[in-house]
Amino acid sequence: MNFSVPVGNGHIVEYIGNFFTGAEQLKADGAIIFQRFRESEEQIYDYGPVRNEFVIGTNDPIKVALEIDRPFFYRGIRPYTYRVFADGKLLHEVTGF
C-alpha cells in the first residue's frame, strides 16, 4: 500500500508499505519519520490498531497521526485499513494491501 496525503500548508505525508515483507516507511516532506523492515513479535500478537504520531511544521505545527487497523482473524490474507489524522481530524482513509 502506497499513498500520499497533503497536510496543512504544503506539507505532504507519504506512506510506503509492502504487505508481503512487512517493510514500511513513513515520510513527512521527504524526511523519513518511521521505518521498519518487518513486524516484530509483539506486533504480530498485538491485535489493536497501530498508531504513529508526529508533528510537522515549525511556524504552525500540525500534529499528524497514521493509524493502521489490522483485522483480528486471517490478518495475513485480509486488507488493512489506513487512516491519516491531522490535529485530530480524519483526512484520509483507505483499505487495501
C-alpha positions in Angstrom: 0.0 0.0 0.0 1.4 3.3 -1.0 -0.3 6.7 -0.6 0.5 10.3 0.0 -1.7 12.9 1.7 -1.4 16.7 1.6 -1.5 18.1 5.2 -1.7 21.8 6.1 0.1 24.4 4.1 2.2 22.5 1.6 3.2 19.5 3.8 3.0 16.0 2.4 2.8 12.8 4.4 3.7 9.7 2.5 3.3 6.0 3.5 5.1 3.2 1.6 4.3 -0.3 2.8 5.0 -3.8 1.4 2.3 -6.2 2.7 4.2 -9.3 1.7 7.5 -8.5 3.5 6.2 -6.2 6.2 8.6 -3.4 5.4 7.1 0.1 5.8 8.3 3.7 5.7 6.6 6.9 6.8 7.8 10.2 5.4 6.8 13.8 6.0 8.0 16.4 3.5 10.5 13.8 2.1 12.2 13.1 5.5 11.9 9.6 7.0 9.8 9.7 10.2 9.5 6.0 10.8 11.0 2.9 9.1 10.6 -0.8 9.8 11.7 -3.8 7.8 9.4 -6.4 9.3 6.8 -6.7 12.1 8.2 -7.5 15.5 6.9 -10.4 17.5 5.0 -8.2 19.9 3.2 -6.5 16.9 2.2 -9.9 15.5 0.3 -10.7 18.7 -1.0 -7.2 19.3 -4.5 -7.0 17.8 -5.3 -3.4 18.3 -4.6 -0.6 15.8 -1.1 0.6 15.3 -0.7 4.4 15.7 2.3 6.6 14.8 2.1 10.2 15.9 4.4 13.1 15.0 4.5 16.8 14.5 5.3 18.6 11.2 6.0 22.3 10.6 7.8 24.9 12.7 5.8 28.1 12.4 2.4 26.5 12.6 3.0 22.9 13.9 0.5 20.2 12.9 0.0 17.0 14.9 -0.3 14.1 12.4 -1.2 10.5 13.2 -1.1 7.5 11.0 -3.3 4.7 12.2 -3.2 1.1 10.8 -6.1 -1.1 11.7 -5.3 -4.7 11.2 -8.0 -7.4 11.1 -8.2 -9.9 14.0 -8.6 -13.1 12.1 -6.6 -14.1 9.0 -4.6 -10.9 9.0 -2.1 -12.2 6.5 -4.8 -12.5 3.8 -7.2 -9.7 4.7 -6.7 -6.0 3.8 -5.7 -3.4 6.4 -7.4 0.0 6.9 -5.1 3.0 7.0 -6.2 6.4 8.4 -4.3 9.7 8.5 -5.4 12.4 11.0 -4.2 16.0 11.3 -4.9 17.8 14.6 -7.5 15.1 15.4 -9.4 15.4 12.1 -9.6 12.5 9.7 -8.0 13.5 6.4 -7.6 10.2 4.5 -8.9 6.6 4.9 -8.0 3.8 2.5 -8.4 0.0 2.8 -6.2 -2.4 0.9 -2.9 -4.4 0.7 
